[in-house]
Amino acid sequence: MITAMPIAIIIAIVLGFLVGGPIGAVVLGVIVWWVRRSAPMRFLRNLKAIQGQFLDSTFAVMGALCKADGRVTEAEIRAAESLFERLRLNPEARRSAQASFQRGKAADFDLDSELRLFMKRCGRNRALLSMFLQVQLSAVAADGALHPTEHQMLLRIARGLGLPESEVRRLEAMLGAGVQGAPASEDALAAAYDVLGLTPQASDAEVKKAYRRQVSQNHPDKLAARGLPDSMRELAEERTREIVEAHDRIMAARQAS
């Protein structure tokens, strides 16, 4: 029925008829129909490619990072295995992730080239890149602390992703990770400010704005639309909860003072 036909196709048929008569109407109508039909398919194929690259690069870089201090510890191996479980990877995907992890551990692994490939495929969405960095940090902080060489490599990864070094500090605050040999981290309230990327001098309006921005940027649906694998949705939801908790801690402290 014509009433069920998309407006874009109806307009194309009318314009085609005005320009080329019946033949023009058919040709332009078919072209617009094909574009409308194939565009979602191309989008889905591209999204699948991004998701595949995200997982491949995630575990390859994780392998390199875990070996940054000279060896991969049992805690780091357990952290990687735990991530396999949390992501609910099927047997084939798990084998692929393990192969990527081993590739990253190799002496000839080119970290910078891997990051460039990841950026080329996955784009420059800051929230998505930050999630990638957070997964890396959670793996090497599995034993409760960061080795200085691991911290330095995290900074290198951040630079390769076009993220500021402050992003590493913010994620460390979010995960409660500290560098071995460094002074103890500040209290929970200071960490909450770090999570939102603020200082205690920020106004209430600035806290509110930062909170809303962080929640919006890290919404699981938005990250999924930009290429975050479905298996990582739980991690995105966890991150959102941490942002909410940081905001609530700050506002509770301000109301109590």
C-alpha positions in Angstrom: 0.0 0.0 0.0 1.2 3.5 -0.8 0.3 4.7 2.7 2.8 2.3 4.1 5.6 3.4 1.8 8.3 5.5 3.4 8.0 9.2 2.6 11.6 9.3 1.2 10.7 6.7 -1.5 7.5 8.5 -2.4 9.4 11.8 -2.9 12.0 10.0 -5.0 9.3 8.5 -7.2 7.6 11.9 -7.7 11.0 13.6 -8.5 12.0 10.8 -10.8 8.7 11.0 -12.7 9.1 14.8 -13.1 12.6 14.4 -14.4 12.5 11.2 -16.4 8.8 10.1 -16.6 7.8 6.6 -15.5 11.3 5.2 -16.1 12.8 7.9 -14.0 10.3 7.3 -11.2 11.2 3.6 -11.1 14.9 4.1 -11.3 15.1 6.8 -8.6 12.6 5.0 -6.4 14.7 1.8 -6.6 17.9 3.6 -5.8 16.5 5.3 -2.7 14.9 2.0 -1.6 18.3 0.2 -1.9 20.1 2.9 0.0 17.6 2.8 2.8 17.8 -1.0 2.9 21.6 -1.3 2.7 22.6 1.5 5.1 21.5 -0.3 8.3 23.3 -3.5 7.1 26.5 -1.5 6.5 26.2 0.1 9.9 25.8 -3.3 11.6 28.8 -4.7 9.7 30.9 -1.8 10.7 29.7 -2.0 14.3 30.6 -5.7 14.4 34.1 -4.9 13.1 34.6 -2.2 15.7 33.5 -4.6 18.5 35.9 -7.3 17.2 38.8 -4.8 17.1 37.9 -3.6 20.6 38.2 -7.1 22.1 41.3 -8.0 20.1 43.2 -4.9 21.0 41.9 -5.0 24.6 43.5 -8.4 25.3 46.6 -7.8 23.2 47.4 -4.5 25.0 46.5 -6.2 28.3 49.1 -8.9 27.6 51.8 -6.3 27.0 50.8 -4.3 30.1 50.8 -7.3 32.4 54.4 -8.0 31.3 55.5 -4.5 31.7 57.2 -5.2 35.0 59.1 -8.1 33.6 56.7 -11.0 34.2 53.0 -11.8 34.2 51.8 -12.6 37.8 49.4 -15.2 38.8 47.0 -12.5 40.0 47.1 -10.8 36.6 46.4 -14.1 34.8 43.5 -14.7 37.2 42.3 -11.2 36.4 42.3 -11.9 32.7 40.5 -15.2 33.2 38.0 -13.4 35.4 37.4 -10.9 32.7 36.8 -13.8 30.2 34.1 -15.0 32.7 32.5 -11.5 33.2 32.3 -10.9 29.5 30.6 -14.3 29.1 32.8 -15.1 26.1 31.9 -18.2 24.2 34.6 -20.8 23.6 35.6 -19.4 20.3 35.8 -15.8 21.6 37.7 -17.0 24.6 40.3 -18.7 22.4 40.6 -15.6 20.4 41.0 -13.4 23.5 43.7 -15.8 24.9 45.5 -15.7 21.5 45.4 -11.8 21.6 46.8 -11.9 25.2 49.7 -14.1 24.2 50.3 -11.9 21.1 50.6 -8.9 23.4 53.1 -10.7 25.7 55.5 -11.4 22.8 58.8 -9.5 22.8 58.2 -8.1 19.4 54.7 -6.7 20.1 54.4 -3.2 18.8 52.2 -1.4 21.3 52.1 1.9 19.5 51.0 0.3 16.2 48.3 -1.6 18.0 47.0 1.6 19.5 47.0 3.3 16.1 45.1 0.4 14.6 42.6 0.5 17.4 42.1 4.3 17.0 41.7 3.9 13.2 39.0 1.3 13.7 37.2 2.6 16.8 37.4 6.3 16.3 38.0 9.0 18.9 35.0 8.8 21.3 36.6 9.7 24.6 34.2 7.7 26.8 34.9 4.6 24.7 38.7 5.1 24.8 38.5 5.7 28.5 36.6 2.4 29.0 39.4 0.7 27.1 41.9 2.2 29.4 39.9 1.3 32.5 39.8 -2.4 31.5 43.6 -2.3 31.2 44.0 -0.7 34.6 41.6 -3.2 36.3 43.8 -6.1 35.0 47.1 -4.9 36.2 45.7 -3.6 39.5 44.3 -7.1 40.3 47.0 -7.7 43.0 46.0 -4.4 44.8 48.7 -2.1 43.5 50.4 -0.9 40.4 54.1 -1.4 39.7 55.8 1.9 38.6 56.6 0.4 35.1 52.9 -0.6 34.7 51.9 2.9 35.7 54.3 4.4 33.1 52.9 2.1 30.4 49.4 3.1 31.3 50.4 6.7 30.7 51.9 5.7 27.4 48.7 4.0 26.4 46.7 7.0 27.4 48.9 9.2 25.2 48.5 6.8 22.4 44.7 7.1 22.7 44.9 10.8 22.8 43.8 11.0 26.5 45.4 13.3 29.1 47.4 11.8 31.9 44.8 13.1 34.3 42.5 10.4 32.9 44.8 7.7 34.3 44.7 9.4 37.7 40.9 9.6 37.5 40.6 5.9 36.7 43.0 5.0 39.4 40.8 6.9 41.9 37.8 5.1 40.5 39.3 1.7 41.0 41.2 2.5 44.2 44.5 1.5 42.6 47.8 2.9 43.9 51.4 2.8 42.6 53.8 0.8 44.6 56.3 3.0 46.4 54.1 6.1 46.0 52.5 7.9 48.9 49.1 6.5 50.0 46.2 7.8 48.0 44.0 10.6 49.5 40.8 9.8 51.3 37.6 8.7 49.6 36.2 12.2 49.2 39.3 13.3 47.3 39.0 10.2 45.2 35.4 11.1 44.5 36.5 14.5 43.1 39.1 12.7 40.9 36.4 10.5 39.5 34.5 13.5 38.3 37.7 15.2 37.2 37.3 18.1 39.7 39.0 19.6 42.6 37.4 20.4 46.0 37.2 24.1 45.0 34.6 23.3 42.3 31.3 25.0 42.8 28.0 23.0 43.2 27.1 24.0 39.7 30.4 22.6 38.3 29.9 19.4 40.3 26.4 19.0 38.8 27.6 19.7 35.3 30.6 17.3 35.5 28.3 14.6 36.9 25.7 14.9 34.2 28.4 15.0 31.5 30.1 11.9 32.8 26.8 9.9 33.2 25.8 10.9 29.7 29.1 10.1 28.0 29.4 6.7 29.8 25.8 5.6 29.3 26.0 1.9 28.2 23.6 2.4 25.3 25.7 5.3 23.9 29.0 3.3 24.3 27.3 0.3 22.6 26.3 2.4 19.7 29.9 3.5 19.3 31.4 0.0 19.3 31.6 -1.2 22.9 31.0 -5.0 22.7 27.7 -6.2 24.2 29.7 -8.4 26.6 31.3 -5.3 28.2 27.9 -3.7 29.0 28.2 -4.8 32.6 31.5 -3.0 32.9 29.9 0.2 31.6 27.0 -0.1 34.0 29.5 -0.6 36.9 31.3 2.5 35.8 28.1 4.5 35.8 27.4 3.4 39.3 30.9 4.5 40.4 30.2 8.0 38.9 26.9 8.2 40.7 28.5 7.1 44.0 31.3 9.7 43.6 28.7 12.5 43.0 26.6 11.4 46.0 29.6 11.3 48.3 30.6 14.8 47.3 27.1 16.3 47.8 26.7 14.5 51.1 30.0 15.9 52.4 28.9 19.4 51.2 25.5 19.2 52.9 27.1 18.0 56.1 29.7 20.9 56.3 
